[in-house]
Amino acid sequence: MVVMDFELNLSATEFLYFLDCPQKFRLYRILNPLPYKSDFIYSSNRTIAHYKKRGYKGKKYDGIKYHRFFETFHKEYAGFITNQIPPIEIQEDNVMLLYWVIQQEKYFEAKEECYWYPFEKEVRLMTEKQRGKIDCIELCENKNGLRVIDYKPTPDSNDNLSLLFYAKLFNDYRLEDTEEEKFDFEVLEVGCYYYEMGAKKIYDLTEENSLTFERILKNTQGKISNNEFFKNKNSCWNCGFKTICRIEISRR
């Protein structure tokens, strides 16, 4: 597998795959070639019905459904957010109800509606070395910067790396795309909203953890460039590429 310079562009999924098992990354990239920038950024969102028809089930389908709910929440429910009792469809779903409660509290704390609305939602960005879709960008509490929020069902050991990935993606995008006027602020905070728990954890984006992450990312891209695609057998037990991996290794 010859890796060209432009192919060192990584998504968060690819980055974490390589850290888990470089061979896993290699197989994923073969099956999912790097998209053109215009195709990635301007690709249209599929409907929920589309995912259902394609056979998505369980946690994966629920995640897609809830992400769509979070994406459209402020537009759909701004007119009802001061109501004491939420709409019936929200009452019947615990994840939606937890999100309603948090957003209602935030609305009253914000005092001005413009500070309640997120800065951006589901924004696709692509820089020279990274690409990704950021779930939510909102103003920090002191309104002097932005905060990246990632929606996840429950905490995961890779949460901090994912958040640092998206923070660097956003801040580098601001520097690379100088014509993008709407991103006047840089990301100063990162956090996760764990929707099955109704809990949010926020962290400051420090110079130290930013530089540490940059070194990890640069080191990863260097190994990819050098074709260092060894197999990490400790990750085989829960890998979805096991069958393909065995076939690939047998062909060498």
FENDAKA-V620509 format. One record per run of one state. SS is the DSSP state (2 for helix, 1 for strand, 0 for the rest). FROM is the first residue (numbers start at 1). TO is the last residue. Records with the same first field share a line. If there is no record, write none. Layout:
SS=FROM-TO  FROM-TO
This chain:
0=1-4  9-9  11-11  21-21  32-36  43-47  54-57  78-87  92-93  111-112  117-119  127-129  140-145  153-158  177-186  195-198  205-206  226-232  239-241  251-252
2=5-8  12-20  22-31  37-42  48-53  58-77  88-91  94-110  113-116  159-176  207-225  233-238  242-250
1=10-10  120-126  130-139  146-152  187-194  199-204
